[in-house]
Amino acid sequence: MGHESEHIDAPGEHARFRAMTEGTQEDWAIIAQEYQQFAHGLADRILAHLRLLEGDFGGFPVCRLEHSLQTATRAYRDGRDEHYVVMALLHDMGDTLGSYNHPEVAAAIIRPFMPDEYHWICHHHGAFQGYYYFHFLGMDRDMRDQFQDHPFYDACVEFCEKYDQAAFDPDYKSEGLEFFEPMVRKVFERPLQSVYSTTLD
């Protein structure tokens, strides 16, 4: 038996097509305007998602939010630029929905806003972080070696060694999320690269 979707009369102006093959210039002008407004709220949604990590320990000495704040704080105090610090803050934001691939989830979200190097670090930090614990779980701690010839290999090793693996100290005085909020808003204000970026003009 087929399922008939219930029509919801949502407020605001809507495109009139029932399939994209029927779309008109006027339809897509409406959608583009809505897209612009929604896209500008991305920083708010990211900050709200980070707050979901508070109190989620997963057996670690600190909760996932504190780990994120501590990683970013260590990077900030080490003089890293804003994009790097924001990457450090968000590197584990995929934990809630990407239980089996959290680095890729976070990397996909930040990709349009990051230099290639920082995106690569985020995307691959899971394998590199494994150097510190995979052997305790019967896994290959040298999994990162498959990337030895990559130009960003050393940068990812450094990220994990200096900031990520060290950020589980309950006594470390991290900056609060409010400290990083202006950086998040600035970085996510406009993408560096995206096929959709022209719709924001």
C-alpha positions as CSV (number, residue, x, y, z in Angstrom):
1,M,0.0,0.0,0.0
2,G,1.4,3.4,-1.0
3,H,2.0,6.2,1.4
4,E,0.5,9.6,0.5
5,S,2.5,12.4,2.0
6,E,0.4,15.0,3.9
7,H,0.6,18.5,2.5
8,I,1.9,21.0,5.0
9,D,0.9,24.6,4.4
10,A,4.2,26.2,5.6
11,P,4.4,30.0,5.9
12,G,6.3,32.0,3.3
13,E,6.6,31.8,-0.4
14,H,7.4,28.5,-2.1
15,A,8.4,27.2,-5.5
16,R,5.5,25.8,-7.5
17,F,7.1,22.8,-9.2
18,R,6.4,19.2,-8.3
19,A,9.6,18.0,-10.1
20,M,12.7,19.9,-10.9
21,T,12.1,19.5,-14.6
22,E,9.2,21.9,-14.1
23,G,11.2,24.6,-12.3
24,T,11.2,28.2,-13.5
25,Q,13.5,31.2,-12.9
26,E,11.0,32.5,-10.4
27,D,10.9,29.2,-8.5
28,W,14.7,29.2,-8.2
29,A,14.8,32.8,-7.1
30,I,12.6,31.9,-4.2
31,I,14.7,29.0,-3.3
32,A,18.0,30.9,-3.6
33,Q,16.7,33.6,-1.3
34,E,15.7,31.0,1.3
35,Y,19.0,29.3,0.9
36,Q,20.9,32.5,1.6
37,Q,19.0,33.1,4.9
38,F,19.5,29.5,6.0
39,A,23.2,29.3,5.1
40,H,23.8,32.4,7.2
41,G,22.6,30.5,10.2
42,L,25.2,27.8,9.8
43,A,27.5,29.1,12.6
44,D,24.5,29.0,15.0
45,R,23.7,25.4,14.2
46,I,27.3,24.4,14.6
47,L,27.6,26.0,18.0
48,A,24.3,24.4,19.0
49,H,25.6,21.0,17.9
50,L,28.8,21.5,19.9
51,R,26.8,22.1,23.0
52,L,25.3,18.6,22.6
53,L,28.7,17.2,23.3
54,E,28.7,18.5,26.9
55,G,28.4,15.8,29.5
56,D,29.1,13.0,26.9
57,F,32.1,11.3,28.3
58,G,32.1,8.0,26.5
59,G,34.5,6.6,29.2
60,F,37.1,9.4,28.7
61,P,38.5,11.5,31.5
62,V,36.7,14.6,30.1
63,C,33.5,15.1,28.2
64,R,33.6,15.5,24.4
65,L,32.9,19.2,24.6
66,E,35.7,19.8,27.0
67,H,38.0,17.7,24.8
68,S,37.1,19.9,21.9
69,L,37.6,23.1,23.9
70,Q,40.9,21.9,25.2
71,T,42.2,20.9,21.8
72,A,41.2,24.4,20.4
73,T,42.6,26.2,23.4
74,R,46.0,24.4,23.1
75,A,46.1,25.3,19.4
76,Y,45.1,29.0,20.1
77,R,47.7,29.4,22.9
78,D,50.3,27.9,20.6
79,G,49.7,30.8,18.1
80,R,47.7,29.0,15.5
81,D,45.6,31.0,13.1
82,E,41.8,31.2,13.4
83,H,41.0,28.6,10.8
84,Y,43.3,26.1,12.5
85,V,41.8,26.8,15.9
86,V,38.2,26.4,14.6
87,M,39.3,23.1,12.9
88,A,40.7,22.0,16.2
89,L,37.4,22.9,18.0
90,L,35.3,21.1,15.5
91,H,37.5,18.0,14.7
92,D,35.3,15.7,16.7
93,M,31.9,17.2,16.2
94,G,31.0,14.2,14.1
95,D,31.0,11.9,17.2
96,T,27.3,12.1,17.7
97,L,26.2,10.9,14.2
98,G,29.4,9.4,12.9
99,S,30.1,6.7,15.4
100,Y,32.2,4.7,12.9
101,N,33.6,7.6,10.8
102,H,33.5,10.8,12.9
103,P,36.6,12.4,11.3
104,E,35.0,12.3,7.8
105,V,31.7,13.7,9.1
106,A,33.4,16.7,10.7
107,A,35.7,17.1,7.7
108,A,32.7,17.2,5.3
109,I,31.1,20.0,7.3
110,I,34.2,22.2,7.5
111,R,35.6,21.6,4.0
112,P,34.2,24.6,2.2
113,F,35.6,26.9,4.9
114,M,39.1,25.5,5.4
115,P,42.4,25.5,3.6
116,D,43.2,22.1,2.1
117,E,45.8,21.3,4.7
118,Y,43.4,21.8,7.7
119,H,40.6,19.9,6.0
120,W,43.0,17.0,5.4
121,I,44.1,17.0,9.0
122,C,40.5,16.8,10.2
123,H,39.6,14.1,7.7
124,H,42.5,11.8,8.6
125,H,43.1,12.6,12.3
126,G,41.4,9.4,13.4
127,A,44.1,7.2,11.8
128,F,46.8,9.4,13.2
129,Q,45.3,9.6,16.7
130,G,45.2,5.8,16.6
131,Y,49.0,5.8,17.1
132,Y,48.4,6.5,20.8
133,Y,45.9,3.7,21.5
134,F,45.1,1.3,18.6
135,H,47.6,-1.3,19.9
136,F,45.6,-1.6,23.1
137,L,42.5,-2.6,21.0
138,G,44.3,-5.1,18.8
139,M,44.6,-2.7,16.0
140,D,47.5,-1.3,14.0
141,R,48.9,1.7,15.7
142,D,51.0,2.5,12.6
143,M,47.9,2.9,10.4
144,R,49.0,6.5,9.7
145,D,52.1,5.2,7.9
146,Q,50.0,4.6,4.8
147,F,50.0,8.4,4.4
148,Q,53.8,8.9,4.9
149,D,54.3,10.3,1.4
150,H,51.5,12.8,1.7
151,P,52.6,16.5,2.0
152,F,50.3,17.0,5.0
153,Y,51.5,13.9,6.9
154,D,53.7,15.8,9.3
155,A,51.1,18.4,9.9
156,C,48.6,15.8,11.0
157,V,51.2,14.1,13.2
158,E,51.8,17.4,14.9
159,F,48.1,18.2,15.4
160,C,47.5,14.9,17.1
161,E,50.7,15.0,19.2
162,K,50.5,18.6,20.4
163,Y,46.8,19.2,20.6
164,D,44.4,16.2,20.1
165,Q,46.0,13.4,22.2
166,A,47.0,15.8,24.9
167,A,43.5,17.3,25.4
168,F,42.1,14.9,28.0
169,D,43.4,16.7,31.2
170,P,40.6,17.4,33.7
171,D,42.8,20.0,35.4
172,Y,43.5,22.0,32.2
173,K,41.9,25.5,32.1
174,S,40.3,25.6,28.7
175,E,38.7,28.7,27.2
176,G,34.9,28.4,27.1
177,L,32.8,28.0,24.0
178,E,31.9,31.7,24.1
179,F,35.6,32.6,23.7
180,F,35.6,30.7,20.3
181,E,32.2,31.8,19.1
182,P,33.5,34.9,17.3
183,M,36.1,32.8,15.5
184,V,33.4,30.3,14.4
185,R,31.2,33.0,13.1
186,K,34.0,34.6,11.2
187,V,35.2,31.4,9.6
188,F,31.7,30.2,8.7
189,E,30.6,33.6,7.4
190,R,31.6,32.7,3.8
191,P,33.1,29.6,2.2
192,L,36.5,29.6,0.7
193,Q,35.4,27.1,-1.9
194,S,31.9,25.7,-2.7
195,V,29.9,25.1,-5.9
196,Y,27.0,26.9,-4.1
197,S,29.0,30.0,-3.0
198,T,27.8,32.2,-5.9
199,T,24.2,31.9,-4.5
200,L,25.4,34.0,-1.5
201,D,26.4,37.0,-3.7
